[in-house]
């Protein structure tokens, strides 16, 4: 369904009698806030100008329809504006938070809150929607006092996020923002005309930032393609150069994965690495999300026991990505990764890494991948990969050339990633200025 432009959608809500275009002076008491406000502004608590919806009487509404509009947490954006939705059978929705088009959905549970999940309920096929129970559905009580998008942007500010995060309650990993903390949150409230001016400015800045980030992402993708182009240039000429072809298992000492039993995970310990931890040119061990107890580490290494010079190759889900192990902390690979140990008497680790990431091997992997359900490439098929094998001296010359290309590509990718981070950090700074009256 095509969404209306933001200004058109937000302005299409019905206005109650007496709520015309003329800005009204806030009829709420001022508070002493954390910073000085411009003349005409005042501090108020969120609960004075906005409410949080409850579920009273919702079951009757749901019972009148066979289908329900549902918004799960994964369809609430971390950086965008509108949430998305799916249609479910009413009988399947057992728990929910009632909301209406135009409401602000604020995630209340960790890590969704810390990740910035927040979105506006879009136009939906019915008069209302149901969202995950882990959000608050916030609505303005009186739109002559507060503009929805002004409140939306304020809830995104570093000040609001910090205040609410400091008040989260619950056990580690299941902390939540209390409802009372949201309702008591102090908000700088300018006159309605000024709110609209701030919203227009922030919309303009957000649009420009998104365009700049898009250009940075595209440039980074182009840098990553440099490597693929260089690999094709080298290995597409294997036949022409008369290189020997050998099966992968003929030039390796070990090709194996760890056992497929689900390990006992713990909040901390030895990291478990999967293809999700692969970066364009390496492995980010610090990004691991699962760990095993240190006392289980040696037992888990019985089959794999990684060493410098080994290669990890992805075979389940993400297929055909190879990364070289150089210096690394203690870890275990998930069974979706295969450990490949080359026989360095016939093939260097660096050369084999480049071959495995080349189109020559990717085509073979694609042909042998079982695609029913989760994509799965068997170890037997991996062992049979045909590898072009020039003499060791030629391998070293190829690696030197590809290393130089890789170095250039990595520098470009790093440059663009830093640019994206700078842009990501710019919006919070602008939001802080906006709510101090400095735009």
N, C-alpha and C positions, 0 to 999 in steps of 0.2 A: 504494500500500500504506500502511495506517495505521501510523505509528510508535508504539511504546510510549512512555509517559512516560519521561523521562530516568532517574529513579531506578529505575524498574522494569526498564528495559533493562539498565542497568549492573549491576544486582543479579542479573540472570538468567544471567550467565555461570557456567559450572560451576566449582566450587571444588575444588581438588585436596585430597587427603587431608591432614589436619593443618592446613588453612587454615580454621579455624572463625571464629566471630564475635568471639572474644576477641582484643583487640588484642595484638600481639606487639611487644616492644621491637626496634628496628632492630639488626641484627647487622652493621652496616657502620661503618667507622672515621669519626670526625669530622674535619672540615677547618677551617682558619681561613678564614672567609668575609669578604665585604666589609662586613658590618655585624654588630652584636651580636644574638644570638638569645635568646628567652626560655628559661627553664630547661626542660630536657627536650627541646629542639630541637637539631639538629645539622646541619652542612653536609656534603653528600655530592655526589658526581659523578653525573650522570644515568646513566652507564653502569654504575654499581654497583647501581642499583635498577630500571633499564629497559633494554630492548634495541631494536635496529633490525633489522627483518626483512630477510632476503636472499631470493634467488630460487632457491636450491638445491632441486632436485627438483620444481620447479613445472611444467615442461613436461609431465611425465608426468600430473600432475593435470589440466592443461588438455586434453590429448589424450583424456581419458576423457569429455569432454563436447563437444557441438557448439556450445554457447553459453557465453559468459563474462560475468560481472558486471564492468563496467568503470567506473572513476571518473576522468573527465578533470578537468583543472585547473579548468575553468569550473563544475563542479558541487561544488567545495570552497568552503565559505563564507568570507567575510572577517570576518563578525561573528557568525554563528550557531554552532550546535554540530554538527549532523549533516551529513555530506556526502550528496549524492544520487548515484545511479548510473544507468547505462543498460545494456541487454543488447546484446552484439555477438556476431557469429559468432566462434568461437574462432580460426579460421584468419586472421581479420582483425587480431587482436591480436598484433603483432610484438614490441613492447617494452612493459615494464610493471614495476611494483613490486608484489610479492606483499603482501597484507594480509588480515586477518581481522576479523570483526565486533568492535567495541570498540577496535580500534587507533586511535591518533591519527595522522592524516596531517598532516605539517608540510611546507609548501612550502619548497623549498630554493633556488629560482632567482629572480633579480630579474625583474620587479618584484613577482611573486606573494608573495615572502616579505615585502617591505616593506609590501605591501598588507594583510598579516595573514591570508593564506589558510591556514586550519587547520581541520580537522574530524574528527569521529569516524566511523569506518566503521559504517553502520547495519546492522540485520539484513538479510540478503540471501538470495536463494533457494538459495544453495549454501553450503558450509562456508567458502569463502574468496572474495576478490575481487581484482581487478587494478586498480591505479591508475596514473596517469601516472608516468613515470620521474623526474619532477621533484619527487617528495615522498619523505620518509622515513616509513616506517610504524613507529611507536614503540609498544611494549607493555610493561606492568609485568612484571618478572621474578617478583615475589612480592607478591601483593596484601595480605599482612599487613604489608608494609613501606610501600607507597605506593598511594594511591587513584588510579584512572585520572583522575577528574575533577580531582583536586588537581593532578596533573601537567599536565593539559590547560590549566587556568587559569594555572598558573605559566608555561607556554610562551607564554601571551598577555601576560604582564607586560612592562612597558617595560624592566625590567632584563634579562630573558632576551633580548628582541628586540635590545636595544642590544649586548649581549655577542656575540651570534651575527652581527649585521650587521657589526660591526667586524672579523670574521674571514673575511668573504666573499672568495672568490678568483675570478679569471677576468677576461676583457676587459670593457670597458664595455658594459652592456646584456645581458651573459651571465654575470654573476657568480653564484656559488653558495655556499651554506653548506657547508663541509666536514663530512663525517660525524664526524671526530675532534672538531670543535668542539662538536657536539651531545652526544657521549658524555662530553666533559670538562666540560660546563656544570655549574656548581655550583648545587645546589638546597638551600634551607632545608627540613629534614625534621622536622616535629613528630611526636608519637605519632599513630597511626592515628585515634584518637578525635578528636583535635584537627583532623586533616585533614578528617574528615567534617563537623565543625562549621564549618570554613572554607568547604567546598564548599556546604553548606546556606545559609550566609549570602550567598555570592556568587551562588547561584542565585536567591535572593530579591531581591537588589539588581538583578541582570540583568533579572529579570522586570519589576520596577518601572520600570527605565530604558526597557525596550522599550515599555511601556505609555505612558510619558511622551513618548517619541519619536514614537509612533504618533499621539498627540493633537496634537503639534506639526506633524507632516506633514499631518494632516487640516486643521488650521487654516490652514496655508500654502496648501493646495489651494483652500480656500474663498476666501482672499484673491485667488488667481489668477483665480477665477471672477468676481470683481467686474468685471474688464475685459471679459470676454465678455458679461456682462449689460448693461453700458453700451453696448457696440458694437451689440448687438441692439436696444436701446432707440432708438438713433439711426437705424440704417440700415434697420430694418424699416418705417420710415415714408417711405421714399424715394418710392414711387409716390404715396402720399397727398399729399406735399408738391409733387408735380409737377416733381421734379428731372429734368434731362436725362440720358439714358443714352448713353455713348460707349464704343467699344471701347478697350481699354487701349493698343493701339498708336497710336491717334489722339490720345492725350493725353501720349505719352512721346516723348523724343528718342532713346532707345536701350533695347532689350530684347535682351540677348544673354548667352551664357555663354562661357567660355574654351574653347579647343580641347580635344578629348577624349583627346589623347595623354597617357599617364602621364608626369608630370615626373620628373626625376632628383632623388630625395630625399636629404637629408643630415641628420646628427644635429642641426645648428644652421643658422641662416640666416634666410631670410624665411618666416614662418609661412604654412601652407596652411590656409584656413578652410573648414569644412564645417558642415552643420546640427548636428553634435555640439557645436559651439562656441557655439550659440545658448543664451542664458539666457532666463528668462521675459520679460525686458524689454530685452534687448540682445544684445551679442556679447562673449564672453570670449576675447580674442585671446591671453591668456596660457595658455589651456588647449589650444593647438594641439599636436598630436602628430606632425605632419609638417612638414618644412621643405624649401625649395629653396635652392640656392646663390645668393648675392647677385648673382653675375655673370649669372645667368639671369633676374633679376627683370624687367628692361625687356622682354626677349623675350616673357615670359609675359603682359605687359600689353597686347600688341598689340590684343586684342579687347575687353578689359574696362576697364582703366584707371579704377578706382573713384575717385570724388570725393565730398566731403561733400554730403549731400542725396540721394545714390543709395540705392537699396533693394536688399537681397539677398533673394531669394525661393527657397525650397527646392522642388525639383522631382523629385528621385530619392530613394527610400527614405522619408524624412520629407517629406510633401507639404504645401504650403500654409502655411509659416511665413515671415513677412516681418519683417525687421529693418532699421532705419534706420542708415545710416553717418553718424556725426557727426565727432568727432575720432578718428583711428585711426592705428595704426602701418603701415608698409609691409606688405602682405600680398597673396596671390593667392587667389581663391575656387576651390574644387574645382568640377569641371564639374557637380556635383549642385546648384549654386546658379546662379540667373539674376540678372544685374545689370539693374536697372530704373532708368532716369534720367527722371524726370518733366519735362514741359514746364511750367516754373513760371509761364508766362503764363496757363495755364488750370487748373492743379492744383498745390497745395502738396505738398511731400514728406511732411509730417506727416499731411495728410488722406489721401493715397494709402496711406500705411502702415496707417492704421486701417481703411480699406476692404479692403485685401488680407488683413487678419487677421480680417475680419468673416465672419459666416455667409453673407452674400450671395455672396462670392467662394469661400469654402470649398466650398459646394455645387457651384458650377461646376467647381472643381478636381477634386472627387470624381467627378463625372460623366465627366470627360475623362481620368482617370488610367487608364493601362494597368496592369492588376493581375496579369498573367502574370509570374511570377518577382518581381523587385524592382519595387515600384510606381514608375511612370515617367510624368511629365507633360510632354508635348512643348512646346517653346517656341512652336510655331504655335498651340497651344490657349491658352497663357498670353496671347499677343498678342490673342486674340479675347475675353478676359474682358470682360463688360459691367459698366461702372463707373457708379454713380450720381454725377452731377456737379452740385452746386448752384453758385451764383455764388461767386467768391473770398471775398467778405465773409462769406458763410454758412459756407464751409469753415473760415475762421479762427475763427468762433464755436464751431463743432463741435469743432475741435481744442483750443480753450481748455478746453471742458467735459471732453473725454476726457483731456486732460493732467492735469486736477485729479483725476479718478478714478484714472488711472494712478499719480500720485504717492502717493495714499493706499494703493493696492494694493502698490506697491513698498515702502513703509515697513512694511506688515504682513508681506510676504514676508521682508524683511530681518530683522525682529524674530524671526520663527519660525525662520529659518535660523540665526541666532545662538543661539537657544535649543537647536536640535538640536546645534550644535557644542559648546555647554556640556555637554550630556548625553553626547556622544561622549567628551569629555575627562574626564568624571567617573569612568567605570569604570576606566581605567588607574590613576587615583589611589587608588581603592578596592583594586585588586589589589595595588598597592605596599604599602599598609597591611596587607593580609591576610598577606603573606609576611614581614612584620616582626613578626607576632604582635600587631597593634594593633586587630584587629576585636573 
